[in-house]
C-alpha cells in the first residue's frame, strides 16, 4: 500500500506536468526578455528544441513504462531542471545532440529482444551520429550502444552490427558532401581536431575546471547529487521492476555516468553537455521520487523543492552569489 505523503501526491498528480510546463515557459521568457531571432543564438530556437525533447521524453516514458506507477514525473523533472539552468536558454549544438539522443533512446528501446531489429538499429545509430557531429565528445557512446544491444537489449547480430556502422557513417558522409559543395571544410576538420584532442588528453584542458561560474558549478553539483541518489536507490531496488524495464533503466544509468565523465574530462563544454546530462539524469531522479514514500524521502523531496526554488532565483540573477 502506497503512502499518501506530499511527495506521492505530487509525483502521481495529473496536474504536475502541465504546471511544470507553464512555469518553465514563463521562466524561459523571463530569462529572455529580448528574444533574438538570430539562428546562431536564439532563446526561441532553444525553447522549441526543449519542447520537442519534452514530447519525446513523455512518449518514451509512457511507451516503455519506465515507472511502474501512473506518473509523469520523468517529464516533469526534465522540464523543471532544464528551465532552471538559465545559461542553456539560448541555442547551441548541445540542443541538437540532446534531441538526437532522445530520439535514439526511443528507437533503441523498441529493439528489445527483436529477431530482426536491423532498421531500428540503423536509425538509432544514425541519430547517435547526428549527436556526435553536434558534440564530438559523445563519440565515447558508440561502444556503449553496441554493449546495450548485446547485453541489455539482447538483439545484436552481425546484420545489426553493420547496420549500426552504416547508420554512423551516413551523417558524416552528408557533412563531408556539404563541405565539398560549399568548399568549406572547417566543420569536419573542427570535429576531427576535437576527437584528436580527446585521444591525446592535453593538460591544458583541465584549466577549464576554473571556467565554471559559481552558478554553473552549483547546477552541475545539484543535478549530479540528485542523479547519484537516484542511481543508488535504483541499484538497491532494481528487483521491483520488470526485467524489460530494468534493461532500459540500466541504459539510463550508464548514459548518466558517461555524461558525468565527459563533463569532468572536458569541463569547458558543460554548457553543451547540460541538456544531455539532464536528459539522462531526469529518469533516475524521477524514479527515486516517484517510487519512494518514506518519511525521510518525503522530507528530502520537500528540501529539494526548496533548493530548486533558490536555484531558480540564483540562475535568473535575482540573487547574486
DRENTORMAR-563524 format. One record per residue (C-alpha): y, z, x; residue in three letters; residue number from 0; chain. Coordinates in steps of 0.05 Angstrom, whole numbers, always signed. Example, Ala and Ser with C-alpha at 12.3 -4.5 7.8 and 13.67 -1.06 7.14 Angstrom:
NODE       py       pz       px   nuti   drenti   kese
NODE      -90     +156     +246    ala        0      A
NODE      -21     +143     +273    ser        1      A
***
This chain:
NODE       py       pz       px   nuti   drenti   kese
NODE       +0       +0       +0    unk        0      A
NODE      +67      -21      +29    unk        1      A
NODE     +124      +27      +35    unk        2      A
NODE     +187      +14       -5    unk        3      A
NODE     +236      +30      +51    unk        4      A
NODE     +303       -4      +62    unk        5      A
NODE     +271      -47     +116    unk        6      A
NODE     +218      -73      +69    unk        7      A
NODE     +267      -86      +13    unk        8      A
NODE     +309     -130      +60    unk        9      A
NODE     +251     -167      +91    unk       10      A
NODE     +218     -183      +23    unk       11      A
NODE     +281     -198      -17    unk       12      A
NODE     +294     -269      -40    unk       13      A
NODE     +369     -258      -31    unk       14      A
NODE     +364     -243      +44    unk       15      A
NODE     +363     -315      +68    unk       16      A
NODE     +419     -342      +23    unk       17      A
NODE     +463     -283      +41    unk       18      A
NODE     +450     -293     +116    unk       19      A
NODE     +465     -368     +110    unk       20      A
NODE     +531     -355      +73    unk       21      A
NODE     +551     -302     +124    unk       22      A
NODE     +530     -346     +183    unk       23      A
NODE     +570     -405     +157    unk       24      A
NODE     +633     -363     +146    unk       25      A
NODE     +626     -333     +216    unk       26      A
NODE     +617     -402     +246    unk       27      A
NODE     +681     -428     +214    unk       28      A
NODE     +718     -364     +231    unk       29      A
NODE     +700     -374     +304    unk       30      A
NODE     +720     -448     +300    unk       31      A
NODE     +785     -448     +260    unk       32      A
NODE     +808     -512     +293    unk       33      A
NODE     +746     -556     +290    unk       34      A
NODE     +743     -613     +339    unk       35      A
NODE     +711     -677     +316    unk       36      A
NODE     +700     -699     +388    unk       37      A
NODE     +626     -715     +393    unk       38      A
NODE     +620     -681     +461    unk       39      A
NODE     +647     -614     +439    unk       40      A
NODE     +647     -603     +365    unk       41      A
NODE     +632     -539     +327    unk       42      A
NODE     +617     -581     +266    unk       43      A
NODE     +562     -620     +302    unk       44      A
NODE     +532     -555     +326    unk       45      A
NODE     +533     -528     +255    unk       46      A
NODE     +497     -590     +229    unk       47      A
NODE     +444     -581     +283    unk       48      A
NODE     +437     -508     +265    unk       49      A
NODE     +428     -524     +191    unk       50      A
NODE     +375     -576     +207    unk       51      A
NODE     +337     -528     +252    unk       52      A
NODE     +342     -475     +198    unk       53      A
NODE     +308     -522     +149    unk       54      A
NODE     +252     -538     +198    unk       55      A
NODE     +241     -465     +214    unk       56      A
NODE     +238     -450     +140    unk       57      A
NODE     +187     -505     +127    unk       58      A
NODE     +145     -485     +187    unk       59      A
NODE     +142     -412     +167    unk       60      A
NODE     +123     -429      +96    unk       61      A
NODE      +74     -486     +110    unk       62      A
NODE      +34     -447     +162    unk       63      A
NODE      +43     -377     +131    unk       64      A
NODE      +67     -345     +195    unk       65      A
NODE      +78     -280     +158    unk       66      A
NODE      +23     -251     +115    unk       67      A
NODE      +72     -229      +61    unk       68      A
NODE     +121     -268      +19    unk       69      A
NODE     +183     -264      +64    unk       70      A
NODE     +238     -308      +91    unk       71      A
NODE     +251     -262     +149    unk       72      A
NODE     +237     -313     +204    unk       73      A
NODE     +291     -360     +179    unk       74      A
NODE     +338     -302     +165    unk       75      A
NODE     +331     -274     +236    unk       76      A
NODE     +345     -343     +265    unk       77      A
NODE     +408     -351     +223    unk       78      A
NODE     +434     -282     +239    unk       79      A
NODE     +423     -287     +314    unk       80      A
NODE     +449     -358     +323    unk       81      A
NODE     +511     -341     +282    unk       82      A
NODE     +523     -280     +325    unk       83      A
NODE     +526     -320     +391    unk       84      A
NODE     +596     -349     +386    unk       85      A
NODE     +590     -382     +455    unk       86      A
NODE     +539     -433     +428    unk       87      A
NODE     +581     -453     +368    unk       88      A
NODE     +600     -519     +400    unk       89      A
NODE     +555     -579     +411    unk       90      A
NODE     +516     -585     +476    unk       91      A
NODE     +449     -613     +497    unk       92      A
NODE     +414     -546     +483    unk       93      A
NODE     +421     -560     +408    unk       94      A
NODE     +383     -626     +415    unk       95      A
NODE     +329     -590     +455    unk       96      A
NODE     +322     -535     +402    unk       97      A
NODE     +318     -587     +346    unk       98      A
NODE     +265     -628     +382    unk       99      A
NODE     +224     -566     +398    unk      100      A
NODE     +228     -541     +326    unk      101      A
NODE     +200     -608     +303    unk      102      A
NODE     +146     -608     +356    unk      103      A
NODE     +121     -540     +333    unk      104      A
NODE     +115     -564     +261    unk      105      A
NODE      +75     -625     +283    unk      106      A
NODE      +34     -588     +335    unk      107      A
NODE      +11     -535     +286    unk      108      A
NODE      -16     -589     +240    unk      109      A
NODE      -67     -609     +293    unk      110      A
NODE     -105     -543     +289    unk      111      A
NODE     -179     -559     +296    unk      112      A
NODE     -167     -631     +273    unk      113      A
NODE     -221     -680     +292    unk      114      A
NODE     -174     -738     +309    unk      115      A
NODE     -103     -710     +316    unk      116      A
NODE      -80     -766     +362    unk      117      A
NODE      -19     -786     +320    unk      118      A
NODE       +4     -714     +313    unk      119      A
NODE       -4     -702     +388    unk      120      A
NODE      +34     -765     +404    unk      121      A
NODE      +94     -745     +361    unk      122      A
NODE      +91     -673     +387    unk      123      A
NODE      +97     -695     +459    unk      124      A
NODE     +149     -748     +441    unk      125      A
NODE     +194     -693     +414    unk      126      A
NODE     +178     -649     +474    unk      127      A
NODE     +201     -706     +519    unk      128      A
NODE     +266     -711     +480    unk      129      A
NODE     +276     -636     +491    unk      130      A
NODE     +263     -645     +566    unk      131      A
NODE     +314     -701     +571    unk      132      A
NODE     +364     -655     +537    unk      133      A
NODE     +347     -594     +581    unk      134      A
NODE     +305     -616     +641    unk      135      A
NODE     +284     -544     +656    unk      136      A
NODE     +238     -548     +596    unk      137      A
NODE     +190     -592     +636    unk      138      A
NODE     +150     -529     +650    unk      139      A
NODE     +127     -532     +578    unk      140      A
NODE      +85     -595     +589    unk      141      A
NODE      +24     -560     +618    unk      142      A
NODE      +33     -504     +566    unk      143      A
NODE      +30     -554     +509    unk      144      A
NODE      -36     -581     +535    unk      145      A
NODE      -60     -509     +541    unk      146      A
NODE      -42     -496     +469    unk      147      A
NODE      -81     -558     +446    unk      148      A
NODE     -142     -537     +487    unk      149      A
NODE     -145     -462     +476    unk      150      A
NODE     -105     -444     +414    unk      151      A
NODE     -109     -506     +370    unk      152      A
NODE     -177     -529     +396    unk      153      A
NODE     -164     -603     +387    unk      154      A
NODE     -155     -631     +457    unk      155      A
NODE     -195     -693     +474    unk      156      A
NODE     -186     -750     +523    unk      157      A
NODE     -153     -791     +470    unk      158      A
NODE     -105     -734     +455    unk      159      A
NODE      -91     -725     +529    unk      160      A
NODE      -70     -797     +538    unk      161      A
NODE      -32     -796     +471    unk      162      A
NODE       +8     -738     +499    unk      163      A
NODE      +24     -775     +563    unk      164      A
NODE      +46     -837     +525    unk      165      A
NODE      +89     -793     +480    unk      166      A
NODE     +121     -761     +541    unk      167      A
NODE     +135     -827     +575    unk      168      A
NODE     +167     -865     +517    unk      169      A
NODE     +234     -826     +513    unk      170      A
NODE     +241     -833     +589    unk      171      A
NODE     +228     -908     +583    unk      172      A
NODE     +281     -913     +529    unk      173      A
NODE     +330     -874     +573    unk      174      A
NODE     +317     -919     +633    unk      175      A
NODE     +324     -981     +590    unk      176      A
NODE     +391     -956     +564    unk      177      A
NODE     +414     -943     +636    unk      178      A
NODE     +394    -1015     +655    unk      179      A
NODE     +433    -1044     +596    unk      180      A
NODE     +495    -1003     +609    unk      181      A
NODE     +487    -1007     +685    unk      182      A
NODE     +498     -932     +689    unk      183      A
NODE     +441     -891     +719    unk      184      A
NODE     +477     -824     +722    unk      185      A
NODE     +438     -797     +662    unk      186      A
NODE     +369     -808     +692    unk      187      A
NODE     +389     -792     +763    unk      188      A
NODE     +421     -726     +739    unk      189      A
NODE     +355     -706     +706    unk      190      A
NODE     +315     -724     +768    unk      191      A
NODE     +362     -683     +812    unk      192      A
NODE     +354     -624     +765    unk      193      A
NODE     +278     -628     +769    unk      194      A
NODE     +280     -633     +846    unk      195      A
NODE     +324     -571     +849    unk      196      A
NODE     +274     -534     +805    unk      197      A
NODE     +219     -550     +855    unk      198      A
NODE     +260     -532     +916    unk      199      A
NODE     +285     -465     +888    unk      200      A
NODE     +352     -464     +925    unk      201      A
NODE     +380     -395     +939    unk      202      A
NODE     +449     -415     +913    unk      203      A
NODE     +421     -419     +843    unk      204      A
NODE     +419     -344     +837    unk      205      A
NODE     +493     -339     +844    unk      206      A
NODE     +491     -358     +771    unk      207      A
NODE     +469     -287     +757    unk      208      A
NODE     +542     -268     +766    unk      209      A
NODE     +567     -323     +720    unk      210      A
NODE     +546     -283     +658    unk      211      A
NODE     +605     -255     +619    unk      212      A
NODE     +592     -186     +593    unk      213      A
NODE     +585     -212     +522    unk      214      A
NODE     +534     -266     +540    unk      215      A
NODE     +494     -215     +581    unk      216      A
NODE     +493     -167     +522    unk      217      A
NODE     +470     -223     +476    unk      218      A
NODE     +412     -241     +523    unk      219      A
NODE     +392     -168     +532    unk      220      A
NODE     +393     -154     +457    unk      221      A
NODE     +351     -216     +439    unk      222      A
NODE     +303     -202     +497    unk      223      A
NODE     +294     -129     +477    unk      224      A
NODE     +281     -145     +404    unk      225      A
NODE     +233     -202     +420    unk      226      A
NODE     +196     -158     +471    unk      227      A
NODE     +186     -104     +418    unk      228      A
NODE     +162     -158     +370    unk      229      A
NODE     +113     -186     +421    unk      230      A
NODE      +85     -117     +439    unk      231      A
NODE      +77     -100     +365    unk      232      A
NODE      +41     -165     +352    unk      233      A
NODE       -7     -158     +412    unk      234      A
NODE      -25      -88     +388    unk      235      A
NODE      -37     -110     +316    unk      236      A
NODE      -58     -183     +321    unk      237      A
NODE     -125     -169     +286    unk      238      A
NODE      -89     -161     +219    unk      239      A
NODE      -72     -235     +218    unk      240      A
NODE     -119     -292     +203    unk      241      A
NODE     -147     -328     +263    unk      242      A
NODE     -107     -391     +249    unk      243      A
NODE      -42     -351     +244    unk      244      A
NODE      -59     -314     +308    unk      245      A
NODE      -62     -380     +346    unk      246      A
NODE       +6     -401     +321    unk      247      A
NODE      +37     -334     +339    unk      248      A
NODE       +6     -336     +408    unk      249      A
NODE      +43     -401     +419    unk      250      A
NODE     +109     -368     +400    unk      251      A
NODE      +94     -311     +447    unk      252      A
NODE      +82     -358     +506    unk      253      A
NODE     +142     -401     +488    unk      254      A
NODE     +186     -339     +486    unk      255      A
NODE     +161     -317     +555    unk      256      A
NODE     +172     -387     +582    unk      257      A
NODE     +244     -386     +556    unk      258      A
NODE     +256     -319     +590    unk      259      A
NODE     +231     -347     +656    unk      260      A
NODE     +277     -407     +651    unk      261      A
NODE     +338     -364     +637    unk      262      A
NODE     +320     -316     +694    unk      263      A
NODE     +308     -373     +743    unk      264      A
NODE     +369     -414     +721    unk      265      A
NODE     +417     -363     +692    unk      266      A
NODE     +477     -410     +692    unk      267      A
NODE     +440     -451     +638    unk      268      A
NODE     +438     -393     +590    unk      269      A
NODE     +487     -427     +542    unk      270      A
NODE     +438     -486     +538    unk      271      A
NODE     +376     -443     +531    unk      272      A
NODE     +405     -396     +478    unk      273      A
NODE     +384     -438     +417    unk      274      A
NODE     +315     -450     +448    unk      275      A
NODE     +304     -376     +463    unk      276      A
NODE     +326     -356     +393    unk      277      A
NODE     +281     -409     +362    unk      278      A
NODE     +221     -378     +396    unk      279      A
NODE     +241     -305     +392    unk      280      A
NODE     +261     -304     +318    unk      281      A
NODE     +188     -309     +296    unk      282      A
NODE     +166     -249     +337    unk      283      A
NODE     +226     -207     +317    unk      284      A
NODE     +216     -224     +243    unk      285      A
NODE     +141     -210     +249    unk      286      A
NODE     +157     -139     +272    unk      287      A
NODE     +209     -123     +220    unk      288      A
NODE     +172     -155     +162    unk      289      A
NODE     +104     -124     +175    unk      290      A
NODE     +122      -53     +193    unk      291      A
NODE     +144       +2     +146    unk      292      A
NODE     +142      +69     +181    unk      293      A
NODE     +200     +118     +184    unk      294      A
NODE     +212     +101     +257    unk      295      A
NODE     +212      +26     +246    unk      296      A
NODE     +259      +35     +186    unk      297      A
NODE     +307      +76     +229    unk      298      A
NODE     +303      +24     +284    unk      299      A
NODE     +317      -31     +233    unk      300      A
NODE     +380       +5     +210    unk      301      A
NODE     +401      +17     +282    unk      302      A
NODE     +390      -57     +296    unk      303      A
NODE     +435      -77     +238    unk      304      A
NODE     +490      -32     +264    unk      305      A
NODE     +483      -61     +334    unk      306      A
NODE     +484     -132     +306    unk      307      A
NODE     +548     -116     +267    unk      308      A
NODE     +580      -91     +332    unk      309      A
NODE     +556     -153     +369    unk      310      A
NODE     +587     -198     +316    unk      311      A
NODE     +654     -162     +327    unk      312      A
NODE     +648     -169     +403    unk      313      A
NODE     +627     -242     +401    unk      314      A
NODE     +684     -261     +355    unk      315      A
NODE     +734     -228     +402    unk      316      A
NODE     +755     -175     +352    unk      317      A
NODE     +735     -121     +402    unk      318      A
NODE     +746     -135     +476    unk      319      A
NODE     +699     -100     +524    unk      320      A
***
